[in-house]
Amino acid sequence: MAQAFPNSKFVGYDYHPGSVQAAQAAAKKAGLADRVEFKVGTAQAFPGSEFDLVAFFDCLHDMGDPAAAARHVRKALKADGTSMVVEPFAGESLAENMNPVGRLF
């Protein structure tokens, strides 16, 4: 996203310090460190406010309290901000999940 939108700034949060360090190194290697930063923080208590966009990419379902994470995001957004959730589509039955992605899992 930072490559596609060079006039924007991005902040990523993760509760795992090692993942944050790896992400920081990747941003630096990609030449994006001037507009991308990563910090340690949980989805229910990350710092910051007045975000234009907060995105969850295939992670909300793994959080211990996804409802609390969603509430925190709502508070962290600007009044006209957007929350984007990208999650895998999963059916209710095994048969509904017998597709290329379901087979992979």
ROKEKOL-555856 format. One record per residue (C-alpha): residue in three letters; x, y, z; residue number from 1. Coordinates in Angstrom, 2 decimals. Layout:
N
> Ala; X; Y; Z; NUM
...
//
This chain:
105
> Met; 0.00; 0.00; 0.00; 1
> Ala; 2.84; 2.38; 0.79; 2
> Gln; 4.28; 1.84; -2.68; 3
> Ala; 0.91; 2.44; -4.33; 4
> Phe; 0.14; 5.56; -2.26; 5
> Pro; 3.44; 7.43; -1.85; 6
> Asn; 1.81; 10.56; -0.37; 7
> Ser; 0.37; 8.60; 2.56; 8
> Lys; 1.85; 7.49; 5.86; 9
> Phe; 1.30; 4.02; 7.29; 10
> Val; 1.52; 2.60; 10.79; 11
> Gly; 1.40; -1.11; 11.52; 12
> Tyr; 0.85; -2.63; 14.96; 13
> Asp; 1.59; -6.12; 16.21; 14
> Tyr; 1.82; -7.52; 19.72; 15
> His; 4.95; -9.51; 18.84; 16
> Pro; 8.19; -7.45; 19.00; 17
> Gly; 10.05; -9.82; 16.66; 18
> Ser; 7.42; -9.36; 13.97; 19
> Val; 7.61; -5.60; 14.38; 20
> Gln; 11.40; -5.69; 13.97; 21
> Ala; 11.11; -7.86; 10.84; 22
> Ala; 8.49; -5.52; 9.36; 23
> Gln; 10.67; -2.47; 10.08; 24
> Ala; 13.61; -4.14; 8.32; 25
> Ala; 11.44; -5.02; 5.31; 26
> Ala; 10.15; -1.45; 5.05; 27
> Lys; 13.70; -0.11; 5.17; 28
> Lys; 14.88; -2.59; 2.53; 29
> Ala; 11.97; -1.58; 0.27; 30
> Gly; 12.86; 2.10; 0.67; 31
> Leu; 9.64; 2.89; 2.52; 32
> Ala; 10.95; 3.70; 6.01; 33
> Asp; 10.21; 7.41; 5.51; 34
> Arg; 6.45; 6.76; 5.36; 35
> Val; 5.98; 3.37; 7.03; 36
> Glu; 6.49; 2.56; 10.70; 37
> Phe; 5.71; -0.45; 12.82; 38
> Lys; 5.05; -0.45; 16.54; 39
> Val; 4.29; -2.95; 19.27; 40
> Gly; 0.64; -2.74; 20.27; 41
> Thr; -2.46; -4.85; 20.65; 42
> Ala; -5.59; -4.53; 18.54; 43
> Gln; -7.58; -3.56; 21.62; 44
> Ala; -5.18; -0.86; 22.84; 45
> Phe; -2.87; 0.37; 20.07; 46
> Pro; -1.94; 4.06; 20.39; 47
> Gly; -2.93; 6.73; 17.95; 48
> Ser; -6.07; 8.39; 16.72; 49
> Glu; -7.50; 10.27; 13.78; 50
> Phe; -6.70; 7.48; 11.32; 51
> Asp; -8.22; 7.72; 7.83; 52
> Leu; -8.17; 3.96; 7.37; 53
> Val; -7.61; 0.97; 9.63; 54
> Ala; -7.32; -2.39; 7.88; 55
> Phe; -7.47; -5.92; 9.20; 56
> Phe; -5.97; -8.36; 6.69; 57
> Asp; -6.90; -11.96; 7.54; 58
> Cys; -6.42; -11.47; 11.27; 59
> Leu; -9.58; -10.32; 13.03; 60
> His; -10.87; -13.88; 13.39; 61
> Asp; -7.66; -14.87; 15.24; 62
> Met; -7.89; -12.16; 17.88; 63
> Gly; -8.87; -13.09; 21.40; 64
> Asp; -11.57; -10.41; 21.50; 65
> Pro; -12.40; -9.27; 17.96; 66
> Ala; -15.36; -7.19; 19.16; 67
> Ala; -13.08; -5.17; 21.46; 68
> Ala; -10.63; -4.70; 18.60; 69
> Ala; -13.42; -3.38; 16.37; 70
> Arg; -14.60; -0.99; 19.11; 71
> His; -11.07; 0.31; 19.60; 72
> Val; -10.65; 0.87; 15.87; 73
> Arg; -13.89; 2.84; 15.75; 74
> Lys; -12.54; 5.17; 18.45; 75
> Ala; -9.19; 5.51; 16.64; 76
> Leu; -10.72; 6.58; 13.31; 77
> Lys; -11.45; 10.09; 12.14; 78
> Ala; -15.15; 10.93; 12.05; 79
> Asp; -15.22; 10.05; 8.34; 80
> Gly; -12.61; 7.27; 8.61; 81
> Thr; -13.00; 3.75; 7.29; 82
> Ser; -12.35; 0.32; 8.76; 83
> Met; -11.62; -2.40; 6.22; 84
> Val; -11.84; -6.08; 7.13; 85
> Val; -10.48; -8.71; 4.74; 86
> Glu; -11.21; -12.25; 5.89; 87
> Pro; -11.29; -15.60; 4.10; 88
> Phe; -14.74; -16.75; 3.05; 89
> Ala; -15.66; -19.90; 4.94; 90
> Gly; -18.83; -21.93; 4.60; 91
> Glu; -20.81; -23.54; 7.39; 92
> Ser; -20.20; -27.09; 6.20; 93
> Leu; -17.20; -29.05; 4.98; 94
> Ala; -18.74; -29.38; 1.51; 95
> Glu; -19.04; -25.60; 1.23; 96
> Asn; -15.31; -25.28; 1.87; 97
> Met; -14.14; -27.76; -0.74; 98
> Asn; -12.58; -25.20; -3.06; 99
> Pro; -8.94; -24.55; -3.97; 100
> Val; -8.31; -22.33; -0.92; 101
> Gly; -10.22; -24.64; 1.46; 102
> Arg; -8.20; -27.61; 0.23; 103
> Leu; -5.00; -25.71; 0.92; 104
> Phe; -6.02; -25.22; 4.55; 105
//
